[in-house]
Every structure is written in structure tokens, then in C-alpha cells.
Amino acid sequence: MATPNGGKTRGRPPKMKCTWCLEVNNQLNYVLPVADGQKQFCSVQCLHQFKKNVQLKGTPPSCALCGDTIHGSPVQLEQPEETKTFCANKCLLKYQRKIEKAEQKRLASEDASSNGSGPGSFDWDRYLIETNSIAAPYSCFKQHPKPPKNEFVEEMKLEALDPRSTTSTCIATVISAHGYGPRLRLRLDGSDNRNDFWRLVDSNEIHPVGHCEKHGGMLQPPLGFTLNVSQWPVFLAKRLNNAVMAPARVFKPEPPTPPTNKFKVGMKLEAVDKKNPQLICVATVGDVKKDMIYITFDGWKGAFDYWCRYYSRDIFPAGWCAKSGHHLQPPNDKKMCKGFKIKVCGIPPLVPDDSKNHQVVPCEQAKEPEPYITSTTVTIYMNTTCHCGDFLEKEKLQSLKSQWGPDAISACIKDCVSNLLTCAKDVEAVISLLVWGNKGSTTVVKTVINSQLHDVIIPDLKSANDLWSYLNHVTKKLCCCPNFLCGEKVEHCRELSCVSVIKKENENIESKRSSPDSSQEPKKLSKSSEQSDISHAKAEEKSEEPVPTVSDVPSTTSACVLDLPSDPSTWSVEHVIQHLSSCDPLLAVHANLFRSHEIDGKALLLLTSEMMMKYMNLKLGPALKICNIVNRIRPRRHGHPL
């Protein structure tokens, strides 16, 4: 085959398509010159058919998408400007998707320009002056002073950690890379759009394809893989075939981590809304505890607030969105046009042990009512002179507040729960005892103890009667005196549990003070006085209502445990946690994990080490211990003992 310059082409000649029958051949011998070029045909029959069609109907139309000649009746798409013709419905659908994507990009760019994502869109200087606040300095954040450039392209493939199972590395696809600055919207291959997540281009959780294998790892299917797990290798090979891999140059190095937490309450910043992760909003530091900070969004309900580490990649310094080109969501205030007015919502209660040295920047608070808040005002007294049981440390109790209120029920119970956990010997054990066993609506109290965030599930207390019933339940579970948490201040408690404790303490004191020669007389006096106290206490309580004897008062933690049913399949979640803790006390730290996954007796009997390591993120040691305990209780279903 000759070239225009007279030479010959090297290699195999290119294949061509017949204009009429669309058959592909190496050589088309029949050519028909037309106004816009020439038409080539494979045979005389195709050439005559084309001429005949042109004479009858004129030039045959071509597809608006693929450009092929349309045979038979075309598929038409009527538009205001013109009518598009297509050779098949497949081309019509592809064309419509192409138009929709172009329209979405146009609307996104118009929305960004109208709302403003560049300099001057949100005046931070004016906002800080009118709210009488300061912005958190750059040294507080784990972010580059200059936002990195986003060079990713949509449909690129990369490796990313599964956000629901951080031990698994999966293949992900870039869904959105433009209009959000250096942020990427990713989707794990094999998952759906409900599990999309966002990462920065300088995140250490994303890598080029091949990074996992290079470091001795293996790509795994995402949590909730839609196909059979055995089909994962074939599925992965198909996804990576002819795919566009993200080059190593588009991945940016991660910024250094600040050495300490320098945030202070009241500082302003920009933060990602966890419930709408595509948004970055104006926010305030509501509280600081060790390496944790509490993010509150200006002008929005407290339901959007959350705790995070001070080195989180979801918080940014003021002005970051303007530098990176990301849209910043302003405070939700109707008076923004006349002036800024801050509304900090949902600031959590301070932990009492740090309350003396803690300074709060004054700001106007407008807390939204939570589901369990009522207008009832109550006061809770913690009588530290009463017996506090075996779960709490009495020395710590003396340094805490002994009164909460008068205030709303929600505020008082939050402070009470936080104080109980602060002076607990075993935080996880106390949390398990604070759980309300009755069915009904519940709420979650968040508190930070020893730099760890804990969630405590308490009932929905709508009245004062509900509050006192719950506190009575708590004192019984903690093996405390009934007057330890009550609605009045008690200086000299006459409960049998307190009298017995005072008796033991007096005996110890007298035995230390007394000399060997005169030790008998003080003991006799103390015994007689204590016996009179006990008889006086019994006489007072008999006149009111019958009470249990001293032998009935629980003195150890074993007296507060639940009764386990004989059949393990009927156990509740609390029964499971109690049995695991009794078999191995080190497993008590995983109590909240079993509650969050709702592992009751039936689920416990089905657990395997693979399930616990993959879905519960347990290490091998605890998983093997739990499997051993499960194997020992399985025979109980057939009538065998433990």
C-alpha cells in the first residue's frame, strides 16, 4: 500500500470499515468520491446499495456519538436547538450521560463561584473582630502552610485503607478530584456509593498501585464486598486491566505532626462536617482534654459536634479553604448580612479534676434542646461520708464536687456520670454497671477519662422520678450506700452499710492508737458506743420501713453480678460481657466493643477468631482467648456442665 510520498508503510496495513455493511477488512477496493471526502466499500453490491439509498433518500444520516452510518430507522433525541440522531439506544444513553456530566460540572463551577471559595468569599478578619475571638495558629494543625496541589484525575486507580477496617488495604477509584481543593472523594472497588470517603492528597492512607505488594502486603476486598470473596482475584484483575493508574508524583508527602496540643477553648478554625464530609464549615474549639479537642460548628445544632485528636487531618486553620480553592460553609445565621453572631452549640461538661485551672473564653451560647432535656430543675448530692462501695476510690471522691445543680436533669446527670468515671478503679467495669437494663429510649453521654473518649448509655430521663429511680439503680449496682447519690445532703448517715464501715474504721483507729497495756478498755467503750449506734439506727429504720440486715448488704463486687441462665444461647449482651470478664479479667476492656456489635449469647456461640480479627479488629491473643471460652460453653447447650 503506497503512502502519499510514494513510499510503502511498514508492518501490517490498518483495517478499514465498509461504509455500508460496516464489515472490517484489510483493504477496501471500491471508492466513491463525495462532497465531504470519499466513501469506501468492500464490494460492488455495497456500492450500489449506497448509491440507491442516496438517490431515494439523500445522504444517509450518521450517528451523533460514534459517527457510523445509520441503517434503518434512526433513534432521535429532540432538543430545542436541533434534533440528534443515533444508530442505537446504546449510543443515545451514552450521549445523555455525557451531557448530564457536563451539566453537573458546569453547575458545580457556578455554585463555587457564587458561594465563593476564593479570597474575599468569607472575611475571617471581620468575623474574628465582631465575635471577639482569635484564630488557632498554623502550628496547632497537622497541615502544610501552603495547601498542596491536586493533580489527580477522575477514574484514576490507587490503593487506600478501608475506613471501616483500617487493617485492610483495598483498590479505590477517584470519584471527584476537582472543585474540592486538595481533597479527593474515593470509592473502594467492590463497594457502592454509600461508603464513599474523603482523603487529602498528602494523606498517608493512600498510595500508588503496587505499594502494598512492594511492602509485603496483599490487597483485600472491602468490608461488605458485593460479590463472593472467592471471586475477588478475578474481579481485581478485571478492574486493573486497562485502568488508569495514579502516578507516584501526584501523591504528596504528609506534613509533620505537632509535638503537643496547643489548642485553647474558643479558638476559631475550619473543620470537616463528619455527617456531610463534602463540607468544610466555620468551627470553634469547645473543649480541650489531653490530646482531644471538641469541635463545635458555629450556628449549627450540637448534633454535628464531635471529638477528635488535635492532629486530625479533618481540621484546618482559618483561611485554608480560601488558599486551597475549597468552598467554606459560613455560620448558619440569618443576620450574617448585618453582622456576625456566633452560636456555639453542644459544649460538653468539663471534667471536674481540671475545672479549677480551666478557663473558658466567654461566648454567647445557644444550646439546642437534646431529646432527654426537660424543664425540670433538680439537685444531686454526692455524700462522700457514706460508703462508696468497692468500685470507686474514696480518696478521689473527696477532691470532687459533691453537689450538681440546681440545673436541668440532663446537665446534672452528665456531671454525675463524669465524676463517677473519674474516680472509678476500673472505668470499663463502672460503665457496664451504669447501663440501664430496662427497654426504652436511651441517650449517650460522652466523657474523656485518661485521654480516652468513653460513651456511656443512660436512659432517657424525662422526669425527676425517672432520675431518682436510675440513681437508686446505680447505687445498688455500685454496692454503695443508698444515700450516696440522693436529693439531699446527709452528714451522719444511719444506713446499716455505713454503720458497719464506720465500725471497722473505728476499730482500726483504736487499735493503732491504743497501747498494749490499756488496749482493752478503749475497745470496750468503742464497742458499746457502736452497738448503741447500730441499735439506734435499727430503731429509726424499723419505724419507717423494713430494711435488710448487715449480712444482706453487698460487700464485694461478686454480689453485684447478674445471674447467668443455664443456656448460653439465651444470654444477653451484658451476660456475655460478664462471663468473659469473669473468665479472664483482661477481656473486660473489650466490653464496649461487644456492646457496639450487639454480641449476645447466640452470636457468641457463632464467633470465630477470623470474624473477631476482621470485623471487630481484635488482636490474635484476645481472639484466641475468647474462642477458648466459647468452646468451653458450647457443650452447655447439650446439657453438659462448663
Beta strands, then each sheet from edge to edge (+ up, - down):
strand 1: 16-17
strand 2: 24-25
strand 3: 30-34
strand 4: 37-41
strand 5: 75-78
strand 6: 83-86
strand 7: 157-162
strand 8: 165-176
strand 9: 183-188
strand 10: 197-200
strand 11: 206-207
strand 12: 268-273
strand 13: 276-289
strand 14: 292-297
strand 15: 306-309
strand 16: 315-316
strand 17: 328-329
strand 18: 377-382
strand 19: 403-408
strand 20: 442-449
strand 21: 452-459
strand 22: 485-486
sheet 1: 1+ 2-
sheet 2: 3+ 4-
sheet 3: 5+ 6-
sheet 4: 10+ 9- 8+ 7- 11+
sheet 5: 15+ 14- 13+ 12- 16+
sheet 6: 15+ 14- 13+ 17+
sheet 7: 19+ 18- 22+
sheet 8: 20+ 21-
end
